[in-house]
Amino acid sequence: MAIIDTFLNLMVERRAERLVLVSDRTPFLLMNGQSIELSMPPLREDTLRRISQEMMGEQGGNEGKFRAANLAEFGYRIQPGGPEWRIDVHTLGDVPKADQPVEDPLTQKVADFVQPSPKEAAMPEETNPSPGRPDPELISILHQALSQNASDLFLSSGKPPRIRQHGVIRPLDSPAPGLRQILAMIPDEEARRELERSGSVDFAVRWEMPDGPRRIRINVFRHLDGVAAALRPIRRRVPQISELSLPGDFQQLATFPNGLVLVTGVAGAGKSTTLAALVDHLNRTRPRHVITIEDPIEYEHQEIQCMIHQRQVGGNVESFAAGLRAALRESPDVILLGEMRDHETISAALTAAETGHLVLSTLHAGSASTAVNRIVDVFPGHQQTHIRSQLALSLRAVVSQRLIPSRTGGLVPAVEKLMVTPAVANGIREGQDHFMRNAMLTGGEEGMVTLERSLATLVRDRLIDRETAIRTAVDPKLLAHLLE
């Protein structure tokens, strides 16, 4: 079956007048003057080339008619090259019904891109793993990954699994998982619908492993060649600050009476683990009411001194922003916000920080000094001055961390720490970003740390080698001076 026939079946089933395929964009249908995106990832140009060849056949030509597998005729127009490759398909008169109704949109849409393995094709339907229950083979693969101290396991239908070990991607000597095996990990229909709607879904599960129960964070996503999943095993207990090789004074970040504390870094830098460790420190030292809003919940906190309520986006609350607004009526002392993703969530977080709550959150940013601009740039220009004023009043500290290969083969964190002093707050308010970098360079007595100073400490402690530090440093000359 040609790739284009899958799209045409969807087009006929939904009685759409036009199908539009554009390179690096999600395909969409035009129906009654409205465009409706299909629940699948964007198509690459090479895929559109293949579809174009299917439609043109031997006759060639960028405009003409195409006869589908169900013998229906469609008109098409192809615009190749340029900034984007575009294919427009429209109906020609009455079109017969599609041969197969699209009862399962997810399976139908990936069917032409992912062929089941011979083992899956021969597998009776009733022997497929139940939703939310992983196939025993996947449990075996995950157990093998855990035995090798992998931080991540990557599964892709029809491809050998891989692991991330000490920051390096390595192949795993295990059989390739199939499409059905990966989809069976999805725990419920709501998560399956989210995958169909947006192309990816996040969730956390607790699975029984050979060495006992283990909590796993999973993202299942669709891509050009099928379905894949990234699995991240979560530690059985919440680590303490000292166990993460973070500076001991990090504990003070959880003791502010109010305001906003940000932990930034790239994906996989350990931001969520650092936040969990800060909440754990509070839990051991102070009686507080803590509300967490996470997507998904990773570490499960056991109450010691704190009363802790953990809420999951999608399951317990509609969104981060909705959870924050509700939290303001639930009398918390501390709010942990899994991620600041959009202007609505950021606005709610700033409001919570201004109204006497301590808000701990993460942000994807490359450094402490760029985090402020990352927040401000989310908002339209006419709001940015107001947002800068809010940040100047409510921001207490920004930490940036990254994981670096150690001399012993593991990973250690290198950190930046920016404390918001009156001078830094004024720089934020006035948009003078150099204040933040200068403050970190000269504010050692106030607890500030530059990346280079953190790297120099790791080199002197013989945790990393000099070459690794130089490759990581933003300012290698400053690092060399600190190491003299």
Phi, psi and omega in degrees: 000130180292153180301317184298332182296327177299316179293321181293323175300317177296319181298315180290317182301324183263004178056043179276149179275334187211146173242133181235125177242121181231136182301137179063022174227156178289130177301150180215157177253150173252121183224118177053040178082000179248144176261133182236115180289142174279148182278077179201163182287165176300152179264137177280164183297323181295328176292319178294328175297317179297315179297319179299318180295323177299320185282320183284325181059215182280341184288333182069186179095138182273002180213137180167208181242152180225133178261118182284176181297331180270014176074004175286147178256139179229148172268148180219157173218128184246130175245093184277160173069197183070201181292338180205153177262128187229138175232124174250129179237133179226158181284154176238096179068209182286135181243129178294162181296153176296149182299322183231117176300146181274085182280326179239092186305320184296309182296319183296319187287332180262357188299322183278350182257336182231109177272133179297149178294159177305323179296318180291320182298326180274353185281125175301145184303323185288346179269358177295146180297145180288152179304134179084349178251111184291149175297143179306327178296322178292323176299318179296319179296315180296319179298320178296319179297317179296322180295340178259015178057040178284140176273336181216149173236131182245124179241134177221130187303126178082002181238148178299142179290156177227159178233159169255116183237114183055039176085357183248135178280127181227148176287153178245133182282076181214158179292153179290133177286158178260170180303312183296324180297318180291315181296331181291345177289336183297125194283334185203174183293327179298317178294323178296319178295324178296320176297318179294323185283312190250349180092354177204159179210138177255141172197166176234143182226161173244117182244146174280118178255166179305331180257018178118175182294146180219138178265134185231132171265130188229139168237120175256134183214154176265147177216184188303320185264005178145230184233141180222170179212142173246122182247132178235109177295139180257140180303150183292331178228159180290125180286152174271161183306316183296329181286343181267004182061028176269154178304142183299329182286000174298337181300331182295340181295337180266002185254000176297140179290335180198179177104184185244128175242125183248138170246117185244169179151174179282171177299138179083011181272001178089022183298312182297324179293320178297316178298318179298322179293324177294317177296322178297321177298316176300316183299329182273342190239339186218141174279109182222160171261116183247129172244126175251143177235109190229157179214092355268179173291129180256282179280136176259118183273134173264126186294131176244285174255332182272153165265120188238125175243119181256128183238135181254131177296132181095325180260312182253342183208149188292318185204170176301313182297317179296320178296322177294316180297320178292324182298329180296342178258006184248014173052053175274158168266324183228136176240122173262121181249117187305321181197141174265103190258328188215173186294329179294316179293318180297318178299316180294322179294318179295321177297316179298319180292327181285337186261025170097012179253150171269121181248122176252128183209170177245160180208138175280105178208148185283337181205167180296321184287335179272349183297320181298313179296326179299320179291312183298320184292344177293334187264152176297158188305321185288347179260350191292326178297318178295319180295320177299320178295319178297316179296318180300326181277326190253336183289131181252320181199151174231127177245134173241133180225151175217148182263132187236140177300131181268172179293336184266002177103352178267205178232140176233149182274135166254137190230154164244146176223121178249118174263135185273093175276171176305323180292319179294318179300321179293321177296321177296315182298320184270357181074024180261089190293335182296339178301322185291315179295315180297322180296319179293327179291326186249358188257034180302322180292339179265011176090009181276150182220132172270162178300320182295321179293322178295318179296319179298320178297318180295324178292314181296328178277003178061031176272329175227161179270165186297320182297318178298318180298317182294320178296331184273332187296143172284324180236087182301327180295319177296319178298316179299322178295319181291336181270355180292000000 
